[in-house]
Amino acid sequence: MLEQLASGETNVGTLAEPHAMSQPAVSKHLRVLERAGLIRRARQGREHRIRVDPEPLEAASTWIGRYARFWKQEFDAVDTYLKARAKQARSETSSKEREKR
């Protein structure tokens, strides 16, 4: 639904159409998104207009990006360590084989 809303504001019925969900399930989903601050709802007569609020998503993206860089560095360090250990193990195996001869 957030992806649908990325293209612009719409009403609840239009938002619900492509989903195999009951109207109560759609309403519940929208309430969760609204409580999370991801959407805004405005009432125009009997119609509820829904739009995405990108600010919380941008904040989450920034936070995730920070930790993604951290974990990439950590995984790169683990990868370097494991490659060094594998090279050392191969070297030790070769040395032992030469000693046996």
N, C-alpha and C positions, 0 to 999 in steps of 0.2 A: 504494500500500500504506500509506503514511503516513496518507492520508486515511481509509482503512478503520480504521486503528488509533486514529484520533482519537476514535472512538466507544467504544473500550475494548479491553482485552486479549483476545487470541484465540490459537488454535493455528495452526500453520503450514499445515495442510490447509485450514482455513476461509479463511485469508488468501489462499491460492493459487487457490481455486475460481473466482473471477470473471475470472482472467487466463488468456489463451491462452499459457501458458508451461509448459515441462517442469518437473518437480520439481527437477532439478539447477539449472535457471535461476533458479527461485524461491529456492533455497537460496543461490545465489551473490549474488542481489540482496539478500537479507537479511543476508548477511555484510558486504556493502559498507555497508549502512545501519548495521549494528552497529559496524563499524570507525569510521564517521563519528560515532558516539555518538548517533545519532538514534533507535535502538531499544534495548531491553533484552530479553534472552532468559533465561527461567528454565525449568528442567527439572522437570517433575512426573511422575515415573515414566518412561514411555516418551515422553511428550508434551512438546513444546517450546512454552511459552507466550511470546508476543511482546507487548510493549507499547511504545508510543511514549515517548520521553524528550523532553519539550518544552523543556528548558533550553537545548540548543544552538540550537534553532530560535528561541527568544526572543532569544538573543544575536545571532544572524544578523539577525533582524528589526530589532533596535536599530541594528546597524552599517549595514544597508542604508538604514534611515530617515534616519540622519545624512547619508549621501552623497546620498540622494534630495533632501533639502532643499538641500544644496549645489548640486547640478546644476540644480535648478529655478531657483534664484537666478541661476546662470550663464546658463541658457537664456533667462530673462526679460531679462537684461542684453543678450544678443545680439539678442533680438527688438526691444527698445527701440532699439538701435543701427541695426538694419536698417530699421526704420520711419522713423527720422530720416533715414537716407541716401536712402531712397526719396522722402521728402518733399522733400529737398534737390534730388534729381535732377529731380523734376517741376517744382520752382520754377525751376531752371536752364533746363530745356527751354522753359518758358513765357516766360522772359526772352529767350531766343534767338529764339523765334518772333515776339515783339513787335519785336525789333530788325530782323528781316527785312522787316517791313511798312513 
